[in-house]
Amino acid sequence: MKNQSRSRISILMIASILTVSAVVIQNVLADEVRENLSISPGRTITPAEERIMARSAAHILRYIADARSAIAANDIAKATSDLQQSLNLIDILKLQQPTVKVRDHIWVAKKHLEYESTEEVAEDLVPIEADLTKIEDFVPVEEARKHIRSAGAYLKKGDKAGAKKELEAADAALIYTEVDLPLSNTERQITAALKALNNQQLAKADEALKQAEDGVQILSVAITAPITKARDSIWQASKDFAARHYAAAKKDLAKASEWLDKAAHSTDKTTREEAMKLKEDLEKLKMQMNMTAQGAGAGMSRLWQRSQALVERESEKASAAWGKLHDEIATKEDLIEAKLHLAYAQTAQFVKGKSEEVSSELDKAQGYLDKAAKTSDKALKSKIHTMMDELKQLKANLHDKSSKAHARYDQLKADLRQTIHDI
């Protein structure tokens, strides 16, 4: 066993070296395309990095535009080169995300489940826990950590299937929808364009690049959207509050309030209405904190969770426009709304404990799932009906605050998120 442990430590050291090497390689690629990006996983996007991401998105758009121009001139070699450069930049932007390292380690653990013993896979959880500790001051990791520890419990029982579900849930908890979604869609369209170019299908390649341009535009907007900024300020307030830095927390909430005022002028009706509701809750929380900090933790948690759900909704709504058919867009939008109300129900059940609010939110989610099923093809309709059955189980246990009940919510949200991304 000692030899196995030493072997695994050696493998982890090699993996770390390879990770550093990959970063160096990507920096070289960045130099080749004259980009100035700092790759430092383990922290959230700072204002400076945000500007770099915005500029990089503009450069990606430039390469796509150059590629489309080359396609129009029948210069396939030039178009291919431009698109490869854009993919290099997308790879670098992915490395900017603070969760990239821990998600890679989760992926490795899931692969090891296929051919290693549960005792060996349990050792993979050690670097994952370490990664989460490194980034916990910058991004929310509580949910992911809970799933990693549950995976460990399943491994001790020899239950690989249970461990796999928990690892998948941990990975889903670390997804940054406002960045991951537009990046993955843009990358998919560029890859499709390259394939079309390889097959001399110029019109098809150009059509894919039109959609890729939309993805880049959404990325540029998503990272600076008022609701995203409000969410970030609320997260910082929750961290300051937990550290008993109450004056700092109040300043963070004041910033969030300003961003919510801007979000309340959104062109999207739901965003406007929900931003105003968040603002009301935020002001009540500030008043409570002016009197006493005792008991304000639940209100802070509620603010964070609802703002996070709204950020995901906004990014997913923007991506819904990529659908080519009206029915696809309608189905996707209904699933997005269902996930929002499911998230609200979870917050109500585990933070507020008001069963009537939980029931109301689950009813709304049920209504949107019903609508989505009516506009779906046979395969998707079957998935939606399965999710509706899972939702019924939630409705039958409105007072259940157990870890299993929480996991059921997390799994259904993950299923919805994946279904939305796959449409």
Secondary structure, 3 states (H helix, E strand, C coil): CHHHHHHHHHHHHHHHHHHHHHHHHHHHHHHHCCCCCCCCCCCCCCHHHHHHHHHHHHHHHHHHHHHHHHHHCCCHHHHHHHHHHHHHHHHHHHHCCCCHHHHHHHHHHHHHCCCCCHHHHHHHHHHHHHHHHHHCCCCCCHHHHHHHHHHHHHHHCCCHHHHHHHHHHHHHHCCCHHHHHHHHHHHHHHHHHHHHHHCCCHHHHHHHHHHHHHHHHHHHHHCCCHHHHHHHHHHHHHHHHHCCCHHHHHHHHHHHHHHHHHHCCCCCHHHHHHHHHHHHHHHHHHHHHHHCCCCHHHHHHHHHHHHHHHHHHHHHHHHHCCCCCHHHHHHHHHHHHHHHHHHHHHHHHHHHCCHHHHHHHHHHHHHHHHHHHHCCCHHHHHHHHHHHHHHHHHHCCCCCCCHHHHHHHHHHHHHHHHHHHHC
